Amino acid sequence: MIHPSTRAGDANLPIDRDHRSLEDEDTSGPPPEVTQSHLDVLPPSKLLEDVLQIGEDETSNAIKRKRTDARKTNKTPRPQPHGKPSYDTCNVWMVRHGERLDEVDRNRWIKMATRRTWHDPPLTSRGKDQAVLAARSLLEHARQRSFDAIYTSPLLRCMQTAEQIAKHLDLPVVAVPGLAECAAAVRQHGLSSSTFRSEEELSAQCAMDFTMSPKLMDFDTQLRALASTKGPDLLVVTHREGLRDTSALTPTPFRHTPYCCVAHFRYHLHTRRWEVAVSPRS
């Protein structure tokens, strides 16, 4: 099992006392506040304030309300596919992205990041290697299952993870904004088209062809829509919050989600219930 590296002695990391990034904070409660330690290492505070305004509008508020309702009832508005699905259960393989640069070299990332990309770091070299290992672990499933594509969050760390998996599984890649809505930074500040790099910017960072979905919706609604229309087998690359939040809707929730771990869920279309088939492994 591969675990993210821990740099407990690095005093320059602009993160909380246990040196975890915003994504590695526990998101089961209210979203974390930006602390003074964050501001000390970023550009002037006005810059950070400008950056954080990425979608606090009526659409973002509606997404938050839908997510709260889904957690309470395990139900969302039924998607409207073209015709009735030919399957009753969708098997969903969910992969967390690999190790991200800001986790291991924060100072380097601060020099590289722009106002638009501070929340969107790339993978490290180790992260890309982790993605290759995840791809190899999925090869047998790909031979036996009917994956039609890799559906991924458009944030760069997920796109680069999907790139490595696509090379080994020979599958097309579809970037789906709703699969990024679960990420801590996106949930805190809202989902909008400006959250993501442009297709041209992503193409410059990822040596693969991909398509970008134009729809914006919350993670739970998006995942159910994909499971209801793209099954009976679905392959998703997303963030650790996506794995944890989906497991929280099952009788057997889990918290352990190391980089590039793979979890197998089953989604039952008629009852609209989730089940953990195999807990995360890496």
SULGISUL-V13625 format. One record per pair of residues at least 12 apart in sequence whose ideal C-beta (glycine too) atoms are under 10 Angstrom apart, sorted by the first residue. I is the first residue (numbers start at 1). GAP is how many residues later the second one is. D is the distance in whole Angstrom. If there is no record, write none. Layout:
# SULGISUL-V13625
i,gap,d
I,GAP,D
I,GAP,D
This chain:
# SULGISUL-V13625
i,gap,d
1,255,9
1,257,6
1,260,8
1,279,9
1,280,7
1,281,5
2,96,9
2,97,9
2,124,8
2,125,10
2,127,9
2,128,6
2,131,7
2,132,9
2,256,6
2,257,6
2,258,7
2,259,8
2,280,5
3,96,10
3,253,10
3,255,5
3,256,7
3,258,10
3,279,8
4,16,10
4,17,10
4,20,8
4,94,9
4,95,6
4,96,9
4,99,6
4,100,8
4,120,10
4,122,9
4,123,9
4,126,9
4,254,7
4,255,5
4,256,10
5,94,7
5,98,8
5,99,6
5,119,9
5,121,8
5,254,10
6,12,9
6,13,7
6,14,9
6,97,9
6,98,10
7,12,6
7,96,8
7,97,7
7,98,9
7,99,9
10,94,9
10,95,9
10,96,8
10,97,9
12,28,10
12,29,7
12,93,10
12,94,7
12,95,6
12,98,10
13,24,8
13,28,8
13,89,9
13,90,9
13,91,10
13,92,10
13,93,5
13,94,9
14,20,10
14,21,8
14,22,9
14,23,5
14,24,5
14,25,8
14,26,6
14,27,4
14,28,7
14,88,9
14,92,6
14,93,9
14,96,8
15,20,8
15,22,7
15,23,7
15,26,9
15,87,9
15,88,9
15,91,8
16,16,8
16,19,7
16,21,7
16,22,9
17,18,10
17,20,9
19,84,9
19,87,10
20,12,10
20,83,9
21,79,8
21,81,6
21,82,6
21,85,8
21,100,9
21,163,9
21,164,9
22,12,8
22,16,8
22,80,9
22,97,8
22,161,9
22,162,5
22,163,6
22,166,8
23,74,10
23,77,8
23,79,9
23,80,8
23,96,9
23,98,10
23,134,9
23,160,6
23,161,5
23,162,7
23,163,10
23,216,7
23,217,7
23,218,8
24,76,10
24,79,8
24,160,8
24,216,8
24,233,10
25,159,6
25,216,10
26,158,10
26,215,10
26,218,9
26,229,9
27,155,9
27,156,9
27,157,5
27,160,7
27,161,9
27,212,10
27,213,9
27,214,5
27,217,8
27,218,8
28,213,9
28,216,8
28,217,9
28,220,8
28,227,9
30,158,9
31,33,10
31,153,7
31,154,9
31,156,6
31,157,4
31,158,9
32,152,7
32,153,10
32,156,7
33,155,9
34,14,7
34,15,9
34,18,8
34,154,9
34,155,10
41,65,7
41,66,8
41,69,6
42,68,7
42,71,9
42,76,7
43,67,9
43,70,9
43,71,10
43,72,8
43,75,9
47,68,6
47,71,9
48,67,9
48,70,8
50,65,7
51,62,9
51,63,9
51,64,5
51,65,7
51,66,9
51,67,6
51,68,8
51,138,9
52,66,9
52,67,9
52,133,9
52,136,8
52,137,5
52,138,9
53,136,7
53,137,8
53,139,10
53,141,9
54,62,9
54,65,8
54,131,9
54,132,8
54,134,10
54,135,5
54,136,6
54,137,8
54,138,6
54,139,10
54,140,5
54,141,5
54,142,10
55,131,8
55,134,7
55,135,3
55,136,5
55,137,3
55,138,8
55,139,7
55,140,6
55,161,9
56,132,10
56,133,7
56,134,5
56,136,9
57,133,7
57,134,10
57,135,7
59,131,8
59,132,7
59,133,7
59,157,7
59,158,9
60,121,9
60,126,10
60,127,9
60,129,8
60,130,3
60,131,6
60,132,7
60,156,9
60,158,10
61,129,8
62,155,10
62,156,9
63,115,9
63,118,7
63,123,10
63,124,9
63,127,8
63,128,6
63,153,8
63,154,7
63,155,4
63,156,9
63,157,10
63,158,8
64,117,10
64,123,8
64,126,9
64,127,10
64,154,8
65,153,9
66,151,8
66,152,5
66,153,10
66,154,7
66,155,6
67,114,8
67,115,9
67,120,8
67,151,5
67,152,7
67,153,6
67,154,8
67,178,8
68,150,10
69,149,10
69,151,9
70,148,8
70,149,9
70,150,4
70,151,7
70,154,9
70,175,9
70,179,8
71,149,8
71,174,8
71,177,7
71,178,7
73,176,10
73,199,9
74,146,9
74,174,10
74,175,5
74,176,9
74,197,9
74,198,7
74,199,6
74,200,7
75,145,10
75,149,9
75,174,10
75,196,10
75,197,6
75,198,9
76,141,9
76,142,8
76,144,6
76,145,5
76,146,9
76,147,9
76,148,6
76,149,9
76,196,8
77,140,10
77,144,7
77,147,9
77,148,9
78,146,8
78,147,9
78,150,8
78,191,9
78,194,8
79,138,10
79,142,8
79,143,9
79,145,7
79,146,4
79,147,9
79,148,9
79,149,5
79,150,6
79,190,10
80,145,9
80,148,9
80,149,9
81,144,8
81,147,6
81,148,4
81,149,9
82,147,8
83,146,10
84,144,10
84,185,9
85,142,9
85,143,6
85,144,7
85,145,9
85,146,7
85,147,8
85,184,6
86,145,9
86,146,8
87,59,10
87,140,10
87,141,10
87,144,5
87,145,4
87,146,9
87,182,7
88,143,9
88,144,8
88,179,10
88,180,7
88,181,6
88,182,6
88,183,9
89,138,9
89,142,8
89,143,7
89,177,5
89,178,7
89,179,5
89,180,7
89,181,9
89,182,10
89,186,9
89,188,10
90,133,10
90,134,9
90,136,8
90,137,4
90,138,7
90,139,9
90,140,8
90,141,3
90,142,5
90,143,7
90,144,6
90,175,9
90,176,7
90,177,5
90,178,8
90,179,7
91,50,9
91,54,7
91,55,10
91,56,10
91,136,9
91,140,7
91,141,6
91,142,5
91,143,7
91,144,10
91,173,7
91,174,8
91,175,6
91,176,8
91,186,7
92,59,10
92,131,7
92,132,10
92,134,8
92,135,6
92,138,10
92,139,8
92,140,10
92,141,8
92,142,5
92,143,8
92,144,6
92,154,8
92,171,9
92,172,7
92,173,4
92,174,7
92,175,6
92,182,9
92,183,10
92,185,9
93,41,10
93,44,10
93,45,7
93,48,6
93,49,9
93,52,8
93,54,8
93,57,10
93,140,8
93,141,7
93,142,5
93,143,7
93,144,10
93,169,6
93,170,7
93,171,6
93,172,8
93,184,9
93,185,9
94,57,10
94,85,10
94,129,9
94,140,9
94,141,8
94,142,5
94,143,8
94,144,6
94,145,10
94,148,7
94,149,5
94,152,7
94,153,9
94,163,10
94,167,9
94,168,7
94,169,5
94,170,8
94,171,6
94,186,8
95,36,8
95,39,6
95,40,9
95,42,9
95,43,8
95,55,9
95,57,9
95,63,9
95,66,7
95,67,8
95,70,7
95,140,7
95,141,7
95,142,5
95,143,7
95,147,10
95,148,9
95,164,10
95,165,6
95,166,7
95,167,5
95,168,8
95,185,9
95,187,10
96,34,9
96,38,9
96,61,10
96,62,9
96,65,8
96,141,8
96,142,7
96,143,7
96,144,5
96,145,9
96,146,8
96,147,6
96,148,10
96,161,5
96,162,7
96,163,6
96,164,6
96,165,5
96,166,8
96,167,8
96,184,7
96,186,8
97,26,7
97,30,7
97,33,9
97,34,8
97,37,10
97,55,9
97,56,8
97,58,8
97,59,9
97,60,4
97,61,5
97,62,9
97,63,8
97,64,4
97,65,9
97,86,10
97,140,6
97,141,8
97,142,7
97,143,8
97,162,7
97,163,7
98,24,10
98,25,5
98,26,7
98,27,10
98,28,7
98,29,3
98,30,6
98,31,8
98,32,4
98,33,5
98,34,9
98,35,9
98,36,8
98,59,7
98,60,9
98,62,7
98,63,5
98,66,8
98,139,10
98,161,5
98,162,5
98,184,10
99,24,6
99,25,5
99,26,9
99,27,5
99,28,4
99,29,9
99,30,9
99,31,6
99,32,9
99,58,9
99,62,10
99,159,10
99,160,5
99,161,8
100,20,9
100,21,5
100,22,7
100,23,6
100,24,7
100,27,6
100,55,9
100,56,9
100,57,5
100,58,10
100,60,10
100,159,8
101,12,10
101,20,4
101,21,5
101,22,7
101,23,5
101,24,10
101,26,8
101,55,10
101,56,8
102,16,9
102,17,9
102,18,10
102,19,4
102,20,9
102,22,10
102,55,10
103,18,8
103,21,8
103,24,9
103,54,10
103,156,9
104,17,10
104,20,6
104,22,8
104,23,9
105,16,10
105,19,8
106,15,9
108,13,10
109,12,5
109,13,9
114,83,10
116,78,7
116,79,9
116,80,9
116,81,8
116,82,10
116,85,9
117,38,10
117,39,8
117,79,10
117,80,7
117,84,8
118,67,9
119,36,8
119,64,8
119,65,9
119,66,4
119,67,8
119,69,9
119,70,8
119,76,8
120,34,9
120,35,5
120,36,5
120,37,8
120,38,10
120,39,10
120,60,9
120,63,10
120,65,9
120,66,10
120,75,8
120,76,8
120,77,7
120,81,10
121,34,9
121,35,7
121,36,6
122,33,10
122,34,5
122,35,6
122,37,9
122,38,6
122,83,7
122,84,10
123,33,8
123,34,5
123,35,9
123,36,9
123,37,5
123,38,7
123,40,9
123,41,9
123,82,10
123,136,9
123,137,10
124,33,9
124,36,10
124,135,10
126,133,9
126,134,10
127,30,7
127,33,7
127,34,7
127,37,9
127,132,7
127,133,8
128,32,7
128,33,8
128,35,8
128,36,6
128,132,10
129,35,9
129,131,9
130,31,8
130,34,9
130,128,9
130,129,5
130,130,4
130,131,9
130,152,7
131,26,10
131,27,10
131,29,7
131,30,4
131,31,8
131,32,8
131,33,4
131,34,6
131,35,10
131,36,9
131,37,9
131,106,9
131,128,9
131,129,6
132,29,10
132,32,5
132,33,8
132,35,8
132,36,7
132,128,9
133,31,9
133,127,7
133,129,10
133,149,8
134,27,7
134,30,8
134,31,6
134,34,9
134,103,9
134,125,9
134,126,4
134,127,8
134,128,6
134,147,10
134,148,7
135,15,10
135,26,9
135,27,10
135,28,10
135,29,6
135,30,4
135,31,8
135,32,7
135,33,4
135,34,6
135,125,9
135,127,10
136,28,10
136,29,9
136,32,6
136,33,10
137,28,10
137,31,10
137,123,9
137,124,10
137,125,6
137,144,8
137,145,8
138,12,10
138,27,7
138,30,8
138,31,6
138,33,10
138,97,7
138,124,7
139,26,10
139,29,6
139,30,7
141,28,9
141,92,8
141,94,8
141,121,9
141,123,8
142,23,9
142,26,8
142,27,5
142,28,8
142,29,7
142,91,9
142,93,8
143,26,9
144,89,9
145,87,8
145,88,4
145,89,9
145,90,8
146,84,10
146,85,8
146,86,7
146,87,5
146,88,10
147,22,7
147,24,6
147,25,10
147,83,9
147,84,10
147,86,5
147,87,7
147,88,5
148,23,8
148,24,8
148,26,9
148,82,6
148,83,9
148,85,8
148,86,9
148,87,9
149,13,10
149,17,9
149,20,10
149,22,6
149,23,5
149,24,7
149,25,5
149,61,9
149,62,9
149,77,10
149,81,8
149,85,9
149,86,7
150,12,5
150,13,9
150,15,6
150,16,6
150,19,7
150,21,5
150,22,7
150,23,5
150,24,7
150,25,10
150,58,10
150,60,9
150,84,10
150,85,5
150,86,8
150,87,6
151,21,10
151,22,8
151,23,5
151,24,8
151,25,5
151,27,10
151,28,6
151,62,9
151,71,9
151,72,9
151,75,6
151,79,7
151,83,7
151,84,7
151,85,5
151,86,7
151,87,9
152,13,9
152,14,9
152,21,6
152,22,7
152,23,6
152,24,7
152,27,6
152,28,9
152,58,8
152,83,9
152,84,7
152,85,4
152,86,7
153,22,7
153,23,7
153,24,8
153,25,9
153,26,4
153,27,4
153,28,9
153,29,8
153,30,7
153,33,9
153,43,9
153,66,9
153,83,9
153,84,7
153,85,5
153,86,6
153,89,8
154,20,10
154,21,4
154,22,7
154,23,6
154,24,10
154,25,8
154,26,6
154,41,8
154,42,4
154,43,7
154,45,9
154,48,7
154,56,9
154,58,7
154,59,9
155,20,9
155,22,9
155,24,9
155,25,5
155,28,7
155,30,9
155,31,8
155,40,8
155,41,7
155,42,8
155,47,10
155,82,10
155,83,9
155,84,8
156,40,9
156,41,6
156,45,9
156,46,7
156,49,6
156,50,8
157,26,9
157,80,9
157,82,8
157,102,10
158,17,8
158,18,10
158,21,7
158,22,7
158,25,9
158,78,9
158,79,5
158,80,6
158,81,7
158,84,10
159,14,8
159,16,7
159,37,9
159,38,9
159,43,6
159,44,10
159,46,7
159,47,5
159,49,8
159,51,7
159,78,8
160,42,9
160,45,7
160,46,6
160,47,10
160,48,9
160,77,10
161,45,10
161,76,5
161,77,9
161,98,9
161,99,7
162,12,9
162,13,8
162,44,8
162,46,8
162,48,8
162,73,9
162,74,9
162,75,5
162,76,10
163,39,10
163,42,9
163,43,5
163,44,7
163,45,5
163,47,9
163,74,10
164,42,10
164,44,9
164,73,10
164,96,9
165,70,8
165,72,7
165,95,9
166,40,9
166,42,6
166,43,9
166,44,8
166,69,10
166,71,10
167,40,9
167,41,8
169,66,8
171,64,7
172,36,9
172,37,7
172,38,7
172,39,7
173,33,8
173,35,6
173,36,7
173,37,4
173,38,8
173,39,10
173,64,9
174,36,7
174,37,5
174,38,8
174,39,6
174,52,9
174,56,9
175,21,8
175,22,10
175,24,8
175,27,7
175,31,10
175,35,6
175,36,7
175,37,5
175,38,7
175,62,10
176,35,10
176,36,8
176,37,5
176,39,8
176,40,10
176,41,9
176,43,10
176,46,6
176,47,9
176,49,9
176,50,7
176,60,8
176,61,10
176,62,9
177,14,7
177,15,9
177,16,8
177,18,7
177,19,7
177,35,8
177,36,6
177,37,8
177,38,7
177,39,5
177,40,8
177,42,10
177,45,8
178,13,8
178,35,8
178,37,7
178,38,7
178,39,4
178,40,7
178,41,6
178,42,9
178,43,7
178,44,3
178,45,8
178,47,8
178,48,9
178,60,10
178,64,10
179,34,9
179,38,10
179,40,7
179,43,6
179,44,7
179,47,8
179,57,6
179,58,8
179,59,5
179,60,8
179,63,7
180,15,7
180,16,7
180,36,10
180,39,8
180,42,9
180,58,7
180,59,7
180,62,9
181,14,9
181,35,8
181,36,7
181,37,5
181,38,4
181,39,9
181,40,9
181,41,7
181,42,10
181,57,9
181,58,9
181,60,9
181,61,9
182,36,8
182,37,4
182,38,8
182,40,9
182,41,9
182,56,6
182,57,5
182,58,9
182,59,4
182,60,4
182,61,9
182,62,9
182,63,6
182,64,9
183,12,9
183,36,9
183,55,8
183,56,4
183,57,9
183,58,6
183,59,8
184,55,8
184,56,9
184,57,6
185,54,10
186,33,9
186,53,9
186,55,9
187,31,9
187,32,9
187,52,10
187,54,7
187,58,10
191,25,6
191,26,8
191,27,8
191,28,9
192,24,7
193,19,10
193,21,8
193,23,7
195,21,9
196,16,8
198,14,9
199,12,9
199,13,5
213,13,10
219,19,8
219,20,9
219,22,8
219,23,6
219,26,7
219,27,8
220,22,9
220,25,7
220,26,8
220,29,8
220,54,10
222,14,10
222,16,10
222,20,10
223,13,7
223,15,8
223,19,7
223,22,9
223,23,7
223,42,9
223,44,8
223,51,9
224,22,10
224,43,7
224,45,9
224,48,7
224,50,9
226,41,9
227,38,9
227,39,9
227,40,4
227,41,10
227,42,7
227,45,10
227,47,9
228,39,8
228,41,6
228,44,9
231,36,8
231,38,8
232,34,10
232,35,10
232,37,10
234,31,9
234,33,8
235,27,10
236,27,10
236,29,9
237,23,9
239,18,9
240,15,9
240,16,10
240,17,4
240,18,9
240,19,9
240,21,8
240,40,9
241,16,9
242,15,9
242,21,10
243,12,9
243,13,10
243,14,5
243,18,7
243,19,9
243,20,5
243,22,9
243,33,10
243,36,10
243,37,6
244,12,9
244,13,6
244,19,10
244,36,9
246,17,8
246,19,6
246,21,9
246,28,6
246,30,8
247,16,7
247,18,8
247,27,8
247,28,10
247,29,6
247,32,8
247,33,9
248,26,9
249,16,9
249,18,10
249,23,10
249,24,8
249,25,5
249,26,9
249,27,10
250,15,8
250,16,9
250,23,8
250,24,5
250,25,6
250,26,5
250,27,10
251,22,9
251,23,9
251,24,8
251,25,8
252,23,8
252,24,5
252,25,10
252,27,8
253,23,8
253,26,10
254,22,7
254,25,5
254,26,6
255,25,9
256,23,7
256,24,6
256,25,9
256,26,9
257,22,10
257,23,5
257,25,9
258,22,7
258,23,9
258,24,5
259,23,7
260,20,10
260,22,6
261,18,9
261,19,4
261,20,6
261,21,4
262,16,8
262,17,10
262,18,7
262,19,6
262,20,7
263,13,7
263,14,8
263,15,7
263,16,6
263,17,4
263,18,8
264,12,8
264,13,4
264,14,4
264,15,8
264,16,9
264,17,9
265,12,6
265,13,9
266,12,10
